[in-house]
Amino acid sequence: MAEKFVFDIAESLLKKLTSYAYQEVSRAYGVYEDLRQFKDTLTIVRCLLLDAEEKKSQQHMLHEWLRQIRNICYDAEDVLEGFELQNKRKQVVKVSGSTSTKVHHFFSSSNPLAFRIKMAHQIKDIRDRLDKVASDGTKFGLATINIDHKFVVQRREMTYPHVDAPSVFGRESDREEIIKLLKQPHPHGDGDSDKSLCVIPIVGIGGLGKTTLAKLVINDNRMDDLFQLKMWACVSDDFDIKQIITQIINSATSSIFTSASATTSGLAHQENISNLDIVQLVSLLRQKLYGQKFLLVLDDIWNDDRAKWLELKDLIKVGAPGSKIVVTTRSNAIALMMGDVPPYVLEGLSPKDCLSLFLKWAFKEGEETKHPNLVEIGKEIVKKCQGVPLALRTLGSSLFSNLDIKTLVIMNLPNLKMLPVFLTTMTRLKRLYIYDCPLLLSLASDMHRLTALEDLHIRGCPELYRKCQPQSGEYWPMIAHIKTIVIRN
């Protein structure tokens, strides 16, 4: 998660540096070449960040490396903001046109020559620091991964049909709706050829629980009464016909969905079909499905090539009338292409189910009562997850391994006016980062209780920026004991 956060900062900086406006301004102030070299190094660092996620065994050293990059990126943002401010000043002077204004401008720090020298020094310092972290990246065995946004697809792990139903929250009504569709006849009437096979698409954003819903459906006991054969295939981004056929055959003979007496022969088949060519596989597939009323789940479809889909469909439409295929996909266009009924659009979980799921992953059963402050943090986190189970599980698991919180980041909360009251009870908190909360008006009056706090960073909070100024700010006495204080407007 840290890697993704820093990667996003680097990506944002690169977009600014490659924009026409910044290139023109940098030429005007004579620092174009300096910024170009900085951009080149940042591009390399961005590529290294993509590989950092894989190096879990070196997590602690990587954490420090990522922290350095993050700080460099923040300093670089300040430099770029300086260019924007200087450009606005230049426009003001141009509009005013008065001699006194121009004379004052010449002797001020806004003078183009003074500004150019100042910025050149700052850019060189940032470039030197960035060169060092880029070099340090190789010490972790990181390799640069080239980025082509047009073709980047996140490959997920292969899925399987097993599910622990009691651990799934808030999907009972969705399961019933899909089962209701499975019980219905083909919308154009069950019959021969295409009409013997009905495709039901489930569509929704990543992490919403489409696969989990499909698992709940295929494992429901009522499916055993509806279908003679149940199968599962994870397709993902590579729509390889041979691999899909192999998965379907293996699933059809697997002991998961068949009687115990079929287990031995099923495993034997799975050992042997790897040696079959495509012609033999197609023949075996059709033999398995012929005359059977089956339910097939095709999970995680990315293919939008209708010809490939029709090729697969032609191979498997040999089952008995009433056979069904459930497909899961993130793409509404793919769902419309494949489906015989309107796509079932999966929504996010309710706030109540979100909190239940989060607490399940964040705490051992019953232990949430021992950590009321963390439960309050969890409630704020849940609001930001927009009902997405994967986000809830990931963040809940992260909290589980860090019940004694040392670092707290509060960021991108445009409507936040007060800090949560439980903050000052987190007596072991060492690092507090408050970013981009423009309406935040105050700190807690008992901030002095955070005696373990060593780092306080405030950025993008105008009112706090004014009130936390060293010596003169009204909140300064409350935070003066903190070792490192960084406040930026």
C-alpha positions as CSV (number, residue, x, y, z in Angstrom):
1,M,0.0,0.0,0.0
2,A,2.9,2.4,0.8
3,E,4.4,1.7,-2.6
4,K,1.1,2.6,-4.4
5,F,0.8,5.8,-2.3
6,V,4.3,7.0,-3.2
7,F,3.9,5.8,-6.8
8,D,0.8,8.0,-7.1
9,I,2.7,11.1,-5.9
10,A,5.5,10.4,-8.4
11,E,2.9,9.9,-11.2
12,S,1.2,13.3,-10.3
13,L,4.6,15.1,-10.4
14,L,5.5,13.6,-13.8
15,K,2.1,14.7,-15.3
16,K,3.0,18.3,-14.1
17,L,6.5,18.1,-15.5
18,T,5.4,16.9,-18.9
19,S,2.6,19.5,-19.2
20,Y,3.1,22.2,-21.8
21,A,2.5,25.0,-19.2
22,Y,5.4,23.8,-17.0
23,Q,7.7,23.4,-20.0
24,E,7.1,26.9,-21.1
25,V,7.5,28.4,-17.6
26,S,10.8,26.4,-17.1
27,R,12.1,27.8,-20.4
28,A,11.2,31.3,-19.4
29,Y,13.2,31.0,-16.2
30,G,16.1,29.2,-17.7
31,V,15.7,25.9,-15.7
32,Y,14.2,23.7,-18.4
33,E,17.3,21.4,-18.6
34,D,17.4,21.0,-14.8
35,L,13.7,20.0,-14.7
36,R,14.1,17.7,-17.7
37,Q,16.9,15.8,-15.9
38,F,14.8,15.7,-12.7
39,K,11.9,14.3,-14.8
40,D,14.1,11.6,-16.3
41,T,15.4,10.4,-12.9
42,L,11.8,10.5,-11.5
43,T,10.7,8.3,-14.3
44,I,13.3,5.7,-13.3
45,V,12.3,5.9,-9.7
46,R,8.6,5.4,-10.7
47,C,9.5,2.2,-12.5
48,L,11.5,1.0,-9.5
49,L,8.4,1.6,-7.3
50,L,6.4,-0.9,-9.3
51,D,8.9,-3.6,-8.4
52,A,9.1,-2.6,-4.7
53,E,5.8,-4.4,-3.9
54,E,7.4,-7.7,-4.7
55,K,10.2,-7.4,-2.3
56,K,8.3,-8.2,0.9
57,S,11.3,-9.7,2.7
58,Q,13.1,-6.4,2.8
59,Q,10.0,-4.5,4.0
60,H,11.7,-2.5,6.8
61,M,14.6,-1.1,4.6
62,L,12.1,-0.5,1.8
63,H,9.9,1.5,4.1
64,E,12.7,4.0,4.8
65,W,13.6,4.2,1.1
66,L,9.9,5.0,0.3
67,R,9.8,7.6,3.0
68,Q,12.8,9.4,1.5
69,I,11.2,9.3,-2.0
70,R,7.9,10.7,-0.5
71,N,9.7,13.6,1.1
72,I,11.6,14.4,-2.0
73,C,8.4,14.4,-4.0
74,Y,6.8,16.8,-1.5
75,D,9.8,19.1,-1.8
76,A,9.5,18.9,-5.6
77,E,5.8,19.8,-5.4
78,D,6.8,22.9,-3.4
79,V,9.2,23.9,-6.2
80,L,6.6,23.5,-8.9
81,E,4.1,25.5,-6.8
82,G,6.8,28.2,-6.6
83,F,6.9,28.4,-10.4
84,E,3.1,28.8,-10.4
85,L,3.2,31.6,-7.8
86,Q,6.1,33.4,-9.6
87,N,4.2,33.3,-12.9
88,K,1.1,34.8,-11.2
89,R,3.3,37.6,-9.7
90,K,4.8,38.3,-13.2
91,Q,1.3,38.7,-14.6
92,V,0.3,41.1,-11.8
93,V,3.4,43.2,-12.5
94,K,2.6,43.2,-16.2
95,V,-1.0,44.3,-15.6
96,S,-0.1,47.0,-13.0
97,G,2.6,48.5,-15.2
98,S,3.6,51.2,-12.6
99,T,7.3,52.1,-12.2
100,S,7.2,51.8,-8.5
101,T,5.8,48.3,-8.6
102,K,8.5,47.3,-11.1
103,V,11.3,48.8,-9.0
104,H,10.0,47.0,-5.9
105,H,9.7,43.8,-7.9
106,F,13.4,44.1,-9.0
107,F,14.7,44.4,-5.5
108,S,12.4,41.7,-4.1
109,S,12.9,37.9,-4.0
110,S,10.5,37.8,-6.9
111,N,13.1,39.3,-9.2
112,P,13.4,36.8,-12.2
113,L,17.2,36.6,-11.9
114,A,17.1,36.0,-8.1
115,F,14.2,33.6,-8.6
116,R,16.1,31.7,-11.3
117,I,19.2,31.3,-9.1
118,K,17.2,30.2,-6.1
119,M,15.2,27.7,-8.1
120,A,18.2,26.3,-9.8
121,H,19.8,25.5,-6.4
122,Q,16.6,23.9,-5.1
123,I,16.2,21.8,-8.3
124,K,19.8,20.7,-8.1
125,D,19.4,19.7,-4.5
126,I,16.3,17.7,-5.3
127,R,17.9,16.1,-8.3
128,D,21.0,15.0,-6.2
129,R,18.7,13.5,-3.5
130,L,16.6,11.7,-6.2
131,D,19.7,10.4,-7.9
132,K,20.8,8.9,-4.6
133,V,17.5,7.1,-3.9
134,A,17.4,5.8,-7.5
135,S,20.9,4.4,-6.9
136,D,19.9,3.0,-3.5
137,G,16.9,1.2,-5.2
138,T,19.3,-1.2,-6.9
139,K,20.6,-2.3,-3.4
140,F,17.2,-4.0,-2.9
141,G,17.4,-5.8,-6.2
142,L,14.7,-3.6,-7.6
143,A,14.3,-3.7,-11.4
144,T,12.7,-1.0,-13.6
145,I,9.4,-2.1,-15.0
146,N,8.4,-0.2,-18.1
147,I,4.9,1.2,-18.1
148,D,2.5,1.2,-21.0
149,H,-0.8,2.4,-19.5
150,K,-2.7,1.2,-22.6
151,F,-1.8,-2.4,-22.0
152,V,-1.3,-2.7,-18.2
153,V,-3.8,-5.1,-16.7
154,Q,-3.5,-6.3,-13.1
155,R,-3.3,-10.1,-13.2
156,R,-5.1,-11.6,-10.3
157,E,-4.6,-14.9,-8.6
158,M,-6.5,-17.9,-9.9
159,T,-9.9,-18.3,-8.1
160,Y,-11.6,-21.4,-6.8
161,P,-15.2,-22.2,-5.9
162,H,-14.9,-22.9,-2.2
163,V,-16.3,-20.3,0.2
164,D,-16.9,-20.1,3.9
165,A,-20.5,-18.8,3.7
166,P,-20.9,-17.7,7.3
167,S,-17.9,-15.3,6.9
168,V,-19.6,-13.4,4.0
169,F,-21.5,-10.3,5.0
170,G,-24.4,-8.7,3.2
171,R,-24.8,-10.8,0.1
172,E,-27.9,-12.9,1.0
173,S,-30.3,-10.9,-1.1
174,D,-27.8,-10.8,-4.1
175,R,-27.5,-14.6,-3.9
176,E,-31.3,-15.0,-3.9
177,E,-31.6,-12.8,-7.0
178,I,-29.0,-14.8,-8.9
179,I,-30.7,-18.1,-7.9
180,K,-34.0,-16.7,-9.0
181,L,-32.5,-16.0,-12.5
182,L,-31.0,-19.5,-12.6
183,K,-34.4,-21.0,-11.9
184,Q,-36.0,-19.1,-14.8
185,P,-36.1,-20.6,-18.3
186,H,-34.2,-19.1,-21.2
187,P,-35.8,-15.7,-22.0
188,H,-36.4,-16.8,-25.6
189,G,-37.6,-20.3,-24.5
190,D,-35.4,-23.4,-23.7
191,G,-34.7,-25.4,-26.8
192,D,-32.0,-26.5,-29.1
193,S,-28.7,-24.8,-29.9
194,D,-28.2,-21.3,-28.4
195,K,-31.5,-21.4,-26.6
196,S,-30.4,-24.4,-24.5
197,L,-27.8,-22.3,-22.8
198,C,-28.5,-19.0,-20.9
199,V,-25.7,-16.7,-19.8
200,I,-26.2,-14.5,-16.7
201,P,-23.6,-11.8,-16.2
202,I,-22.7,-10.3,-12.8
203,V,-21.0,-6.9,-13.3
204,G,-19.3,-4.5,-10.8
205,I,-16.1,-2.7,-9.9
206,G,-13.0,-4.7,-8.7
207,G,-13.1,-5.9,-5.1
208,L,-16.9,-5.6,-4.8
209,G,-17.4,-9.3,-4.3
210,K,-18.5,-10.7,-7.7
211,T,-16.4,-13.8,-7.3
212,T,-17.7,-14.3,-3.7
213,L,-21.3,-14.0,-4.9
214,A,-20.7,-16.6,-7.6
215,K,-19.2,-18.9,-5.0
216,L,-22.2,-18.5,-2.7
217,V,-24.5,-19.4,-5.6
218,I,-22.6,-22.4,-6.9
219,N,-22.2,-23.8,-3.4
220,D,-25.9,-23.4,-2.5
221,N,-27.6,-26.7,-1.9
222,R,-30.5,-25.8,-4.1
223,M,-28.1,-25.9,-7.1
224,D,-27.7,-29.7,-6.6
225,D,-31.4,-30.1,-7.3
226,L,-31.3,-27.8,-10.4
227,F,-28.2,-29.0,-12.1
228,Q,-26.6,-32.4,-12.8
229,L,-23.1,-30.9,-13.2
230,K,-21.5,-27.8,-11.6
231,M,-18.2,-26.4,-12.9
232,W,-15.8,-23.4,-12.3
233,A,-13.2,-21.8,-14.5
234,C,-11.2,-18.7,-13.7
235,V,-10.6,-16.9,-17.0
236,S,-8.9,-13.6,-16.0
237,D,-7.2,-11.4,-18.6
238,D,-5.9,-14.2,-20.8
239,F,-8.8,-15.7,-22.7
240,D,-7.0,-18.9,-23.7
241,I,-9.4,-21.4,-25.1
242,K,-7.3,-24.4,-24.3
243,Q,-6.7,-23.4,-20.7
244,I,-10.4,-22.6,-20.2
245,I,-11.4,-26.0,-21.7
246,T,-8.9,-27.7,-19.4
247,Q,-10.2,-26.0,-16.3
248,I,-13.8,-26.9,-17.2
249,I,-12.9,-30.6,-17.8
250,N,-11.0,-30.7,-14.5
251,S,-13.8,-29.0,-12.6
252,A,-16.4,-31.4,-14.2
253,T,-14.4,-34.4,-12.8
254,S,-13.4,-32.8,-9.5
255,S,-14.5,-34.3,-6.2
256,I,-15.6,-30.9,-5.1
257,F,-18.8,-31.1,-7.1
258,T,-19.3,-34.9,-7.6
259,S,-19.8,-37.9,-5.4
260,A,-17.0,-39.4,-3.4
261,S,-17.0,-42.5,-5.6
262,A,-15.9,-40.3,-8.6
263,T,-12.9,-38.9,-6.8
264,T,-10.3,-41.4,-8.0
265,S,-11.3,-41.4,-11.7
266,G,-11.5,-37.6,-11.5
267,L,-8.0,-37.2,-10.3
268,A,-6.8,-39.6,-12.9
269,H,-8.3,-37.6,-15.6
270,Q,-6.7,-34.4,-14.3
271,E,-3.3,-36.1,-14.4
272,N,-3.7,-37.2,-18.0
273,I,-5.4,-34.4,-19.9
274,S,-2.3,-32.2,-19.7
275,N,-0.9,-34.4,-22.5
276,L,-3.9,-34.0,-24.8
277,D,-3.9,-31.7,-27.8
278,I,-6.7,-29.2,-28.5
279,V,-8.7,-31.6,-30.7
280,Q,-8.7,-34.2,-28.0
281,L,-9.6,-31.7,-25.3
282,V,-12.6,-30.4,-27.3
283,S,-13.8,-34.0,-27.9
284,L,-13.5,-34.8,-24.1
285,L,-15.2,-31.5,-23.2
286,R,-18.2,-32.1,-25.4
287,Q,-18.4,-35.7,-24.1
288,K,-18.5,-34.5,-20.5
289,L,-21.2,-31.9,-21.1
290,Y,-23.3,-33.7,-23.7
291,G,-26.9,-34.1,-22.5
292,Q,-26.1,-32.8,-19.0
293,K,-28.0,-29.9,-17.4
294,F,-25.0,-27.9,-16.1
295,L,-24.1,-24.8,-14.3
296,L,-20.7,-23.2,-15.3
297,V,-19.1,-20.2,-13.7
298,L,-16.7,-18.2,-15.8
299,D,-15.0,-15.9,-13.3
300,D,-13.2,-12.6,-14.0
301,I,-13.8,-12.1,-17.7
302,W,-11.7,-9.4,-19.4
303,N,-12.0,-10.5,-23.0
304,D,-14.1,-8.1,-25.2
305,D,-13.5,-10.1,-28.4
306,R,-16.9,-11.4,-29.4
307,A,-15.4,-13.9,-31.8
308,K,-13.4,-15.6,-29.1
309,W,-16.5,-15.8,-26.8
310,L,-18.7,-17.3,-29.6
311,E,-15.9,-19.8,-30.3
312,L,-16.0,-21.0,-26.7
313,K,-19.8,-20.9,-26.5
314,D,-20.1,-23.1,-29.6
315,L,-18.0,-25.7,-27.9
316,I,-20.0,-26.0,-24.7
317,K,-23.6,-25.6,-25.9
318,V,-24.1,-29.3,-26.0
319,G,-25.7,-29.6,-22.6
320,A,-29.4,-30.2,-21.8
321,P,-32.0,-27.4,-22.0
322,G,-31.9,-25.3,-18.9
323,S,-28.1,-25.2,-18.6
324,K,-26.7,-21.9,-17.3
325,I,-23.4,-19.9,-17.4
326,V,-22.7,-17.3,-14.8
327,V,-20.0,-14.8,-15.8
328,T,-18.3,-12.2,-13.6
329,T,-16.8,-9.1,-15.1
330,R,-15.9,-5.5,-14.4
331,S,-17.0,-4.4,-17.8
332,N,-20.6,-3.6,-18.6
333,A,-19.8,-3.8,-22.3
334,I,-18.5,-7.4,-21.9
335,A,-21.6,-8.3,-19.7
336,L,-23.9,-7.0,-22.5
337,M,-21.9,-8.9,-25.2
338,M,-22.0,-12.2,-23.3
339,G,-25.4,-12.1,-21.5
340,D,-28.7,-13.4,-22.5
341,V,-30.4,-11.5,-19.7
342,P,-29.7,-7.9,-18.4
343,P,-26.5,-7.8,-16.3
344,Y,-26.9,-8.1,-12.6
345,V,-25.2,-5.0,-11.3
346,L,-23.6,-5.6,-7.9
347,E,-23.7,-2.7,-5.5
348,G,-21.6,-2.0,-2.4
349,L,-22.3,-3.3,1.1
350,S,-24.6,-1.4,3.5
351,P,-22.8,0.7,6.2
352,K,-23.8,-1.9,8.8
353,D,-22.3,-4.8,6.8
354,C,-19.3,-2.7,6.0
355,L,-18.5,-2.2,9.7
356,S,-19.2,-5.8,10.6
357,L,-16.8,-7.0,7.9
358,F,-14.1,-4.5,8.8
359,L,-14.3,-5.4,12.5
360,K,-14.1,-9.2,11.6
361,W,-10.8,-8.6,9.8
362,A,-9.4,-6.0,12.2
363,F,-9.9,-7.9,15.5
364,K,-10.2,-11.4,16.9
365,E,-13.8,-12.2,17.9
366,G,-14.9,-10.0,20.8
367,E,-11.6,-8.1,21.1
368,E,-13.0,-4.9,19.5
369,T,-14.4,-4.0,22.9
370,K,-10.9,-3.7,24.2
371,H,-10.0,-1.1,21.6
372,P,-12.8,1.5,21.4
373,N,-10.5,4.2,20.0
374,L,-9.5,1.9,17.1
375,V,-13.2,1.1,16.5
376,E,-13.8,4.8,16.1
377,I,-11.0,5.0,13.6
378,G,-12.5,2.0,11.8
379,K,-15.8,3.8,11.5
380,E,-14.1,6.6,9.7
381,I,-12.2,4.2,7.5
382,V,-15.4,2.4,6.6
383,K,-17.0,5.6,5.3
384,K,-14.2,5.9,2.8
385,C,-14.3,2.4,1.5
386,Q,-17.6,3.0,-0.4
387,G,-19.0,-0.5,0.4
388,V,-16.1,-2.3,-1.3
389,P,-15.4,-5.6,0.6
390,L,-11.8,-6.0,-0.7
391,A,-10.9,-2.5,0.6
392,L,-12.5,-3.3,4.0
393,R,-10.7,-6.6,4.3
394,T,-7.3,-5.1,3.3
395,L,-7.5,-2.2,5.7
396,G,-9.0,-4.3,8.5
397,S,-6.1,-6.8,8.2
398,S,-3.7,-3.9,8.2
399,L,-5.2,-2.6,11.4
400,F,-5.1,-6.1,12.9
401,S,-1.3,-6.3,12.6
402,N,-0.9,-2.8,14.0
403,L,-3.3,-2.5,17.0
404,D,-0.7,-0.4,18.7
405,I,-0.8,2.4,16.2
406,K,2.4,4.4,15.9
407,T,1.6,6.3,12.7
408,L,-1.7,8.0,11.8
409,V,-2.4,9.7,8.4
410,I,-5.4,12.0,8.1
411,M,-5.7,13.2,4.5
412,N,-8.0,14.3,1.7
413,L,-11.0,15.1,4.0
414,P,-12.4,18.4,2.5
415,N,-15.2,18.6,5.0
416,L,-13.3,17.8,8.2
417,K,-13.6,20.6,10.7
418,M,-12.5,18.9,13.9
419,L,-10.0,16.1,14.7
420,P,-11.6,13.0,16.3
421,V,-11.8,13.3,20.1
422,F,-10.1,9.9,20.6
423,L,-6.9,11.2,18.9
424,T,-5.4,12.5,22.2
425,T,-5.9,9.2,23.9
426,M,-3.5,7.5,21.5
427,T,-0.6,8.0,23.8
428,R,1.8,5.8,21.9
429,L,1.4,7.7,18.6
430,K,4.8,8.7,17.2
431,R,3.9,10.1,13.8
432,L,0.9,12.2,12.8
433,Y,0.3,13.4,9.2
434,I,-2.6,15.8,8.4
435,Y,-2.8,16.5,4.7
436,D,-5.3,18.4,2.5
437,C,-8.1,19.1,5.1
438,P,-8.8,22.8,4.1
439,L,-11.7,23.3,6.5
440,L,-9.9,21.9,9.6
441,L,-9.9,24.7,12.1
442,S,-8.2,23.5,15.2
443,L,-6.1,20.9,17.0
444,A,-7.3,19.2,20.1
445,S,-6.8,21.3,23.2
446,D,-5.0,18.5,25.0
447,M,-2.4,17.7,22.2
448,H,0.2,18.0,24.9
449,R,-0.8,14.5,26.1
450,L,0.7,13.0,23.0
451,T,4.1,12.8,24.7
452,A,5.4,10.0,22.4
453,L,4.7,12.1,19.3
454,E,8.0,12.7,17.4
455,D,6.8,13.9,14.0
456,L,3.9,16.2,13.1
457,H,3.4,17.1,9.4
458,I,0.6,19.5,8.4
459,R,0.0,20.3,4.8
460,G,-2.9,21.9,2.9
461,C,-4.7,23.1,6.0
462,P,-4.6,27.0,5.8
463,E,-6.1,27.7,9.2
464,L,-3.8,25.3,11.0
465,Y,-0.8,26.7,9.0
466,R,-1.6,30.1,10.6
467,K,-2.2,28.9,14.1
468,C,0.8,26.5,14.3
469,Q,3.5,29.0,13.3
470,P,6.6,28.8,15.5
471,Q,6.5,31.1,18.5
472,S,3.6,33.3,17.2
473,G,0.9,30.7,16.5
474,E,-1.7,30.2,19.2
475,Y,-1.3,26.4,19.0
476,W,2.5,26.5,19.2
477,P,2.7,25.9,23.0
478,M,0.7,22.7,22.5
479,I,3.0,21.2,19.9
480,A,6.4,22.8,20.8
481,H,7.5,19.6,22.5
482,I,7.4,17.6,19.3
483,K,10.8,16.8,17.9
484,T,10.1,17.3,14.1
485,I,7.4,19.7,13.0
486,V,6.8,20.4,9.3
487,I,4.0,22.8,8.4
488,R,3.3,23.8,4.8
489,N,0.4,25.7,3.4
